[in-house]
Amino acid sequence: MLNYLPFNSINHDRVGKAEDWAWYFATFIGNGVFPKPETGLQVVASNGMTVLAKAGYAFINGYAFRNPEDFSITLDTADGSLPRIDRVIVRWDITQRMIYIAVLKGTPSANPVARSLTRTSEIYDLCVADILVGRGVTSITQANITDQRYNSSLCGIVHGVVDQIDATTLTAQFNDFFRQYEQQIISQYNNYLADINTDRQGATSALNEFTTWLAGYKTDTEDDIAAWLDTLHDLLDEETVTHLQQEIETNAADIAQLQRDVQEIASITTVAWLGAAYCGGTYLVS
């Protein structure tokens, strides 16, 4: 049967129906949300488990939808063991003769996925946001909300009579994500520096213990040799005693050089740790 409109009615022979106008509008206005205002039907975090769908407009199968003010949505309590993904939708329901905002509650899982949209001759869904509900959480943050309004396979922007799209809101969401990522990297870098400092302190303590032991060893050795020489002094001639004394002085000089080498190693090690901390920090930030 051919369809045509609009013509004036004579004796009710051109009575129009809602579906007549719907197919007409659907020929040049595609499904989706309207891009102005840029926050139209955007889902944002509120208090606790409550989120808000901002005021805005949508168009589905030739039917118009208007949300005149922020619409409050309270999500079900989080599962104590597993996360889930809840999906906020705008649903065209021909049997109820309504378009309304609803939530498709996800199934808790170690790897949660959002529920599929219904798109039949009687029900047609547009997804405006997916919300990750973590295990045991008592509140939703903006980072948990994925804006799907610009995803053409799930929602998309009304096309056909729209000239431009304002992506300010989407850009703000990306900026929020990168700010959180930056904070995470800075936290990891500070933890890395703390570990480096702990290692340096441990190495310094070990070096001090070794230096103390070396000094004690030097003193004990010198005392033992002196006592030994006193015992042998009466048994050896003056030339032999002089030779042994020279050997002692040589050993003392070697020990002193060893102490200087230890201090030099300590300095080099400290510089190396500082270099490692600097290079490590640069690597993490990059």
Secondary structure, DSSP 8 states (H G I E B T S, - for coil): ---------STTTT---HHHHHHHHHTTS-SEE--SSTTTT-EEE-STTEEEE-SEEEEETTEEEEE-S-EEEE-----SS--EEEEEEEEEETTTTEEEEEEE-----SS-------BSSSEEEEEEEEEEE-TT-S---GGGEEE-TT-TTTS-B--SS------HHHHHHHHHHHHHHHHHHHHHHHHHHHHHHHHHHHHHHHHHHHHHHHHHHHHHHHHHHHHHHHHHHTTS-HHHHHHHHHHHHHHHHHHHHHHHHHHHHHHHHHHHHHHHHHHHHHHHH-
